[in-house]
Amino acid sequence: MANRNLDIGFIGIGVLGRGLSLALAERGYRVAGAHSRSEASARWLADRIPGCDVYASAQALSDASGLVFITTPDSAIEDVSRSVNWRFGQGVVHCYGGASIELLKSAAQQGAMTGAFHPFQTFAGLASPEEAAARLSGVTFAVDGEGWIGGYLHSIAQDLDGHSVSIPGEDRPLYHAAAVFGCGYLVALLKTAVSLWETMGFSPEQAIQALMPLSSATLGNVAREGLLPSATGPAIRGDVSTLRSHLEALFQRSPELVSLYGNLARASLPLAVGHGLGPSQLTAIEELVDHYIGIE
């Protein structure tokens, strides 16, 4: 179990900073300081966590903290790290999923123990930081750290009822890309489905009303049964005639979606093989997709 008496400070009090700090405080960690470009944001946090003080500068917060989480926008993390005089043995952690602890190289050069702690979770659509804290429960955290920081961050993930994984520095862009596929691009994919409903004359609200039970059931199936049993659709079944009708309709009505649809059909083929699709059916699908993308 991690030392709950370590003074923890946060630099950057956005949605993640608020959510993570509140979650730690609720689990008995000593969140002792907050600093933000917006003093009101830091004050908001201090008003809700007993013993949490507002610091006027990142340096002042660092001087008072044994462990500092930098939860600024990703583009500002390295600048914050360079701007502070860190102490030997002090913990400094960033929460950017796409970068290794090398992002904190300047802190490490001063003898600080650096780490990375990224929740594989979205914080979009939250109405309050309390909701952000709740959303951290049960998620996977990508954890890395030098010295005592590594074990400490793994313990924090466990205390948040989460699962910690170690992602090598060179793999963190892939890890972050996986998050984008599973979240941001998932929304983009649903947007294409909504656009087709709009092409047929329906409103976005009607489209979302129709799509949500379908999409939610699919995600529920994946959670319970795994990817292969949850995969459906004409590419999975080897239904070339249906694929042709879809591609032709898209070519006529929404040509900008032909490549996307075709490439997703291709991406479905490994799952189709798992469902027993044979070589001749795979070839027929690939040739059909090539044809429509070629004339797009």
Buried (B, 14 or more C-beta within 10 A) or exposed (E): EBEEEBBBBBBBBBBBBBBBBBBBBBBEBBBBBBBBEEBEBBBBBBEBBEEBBBBEEBBBBBBBBBBBBBBBEBEBBBEBBEBBEBBEEBBBBBBBBBBBBEBBBBBBEBEBBBBBBBBBBBBEEBEEBBBBBBBBEEBBBBBBBBBBBBEBBBBBBBBBEBEBBEBEEEEBBEBBEEBEEEBEEBEEBBEBBBBBBBEEEBEEEBBBEBBEEEBEEEEEBBEEEEEEEBBEBBBBBBBBEEBBEBBEBBBEEBEEBBBBBBEBBBEBBEBBBEBEBEEEBBEBBBEBBEEBBEEB
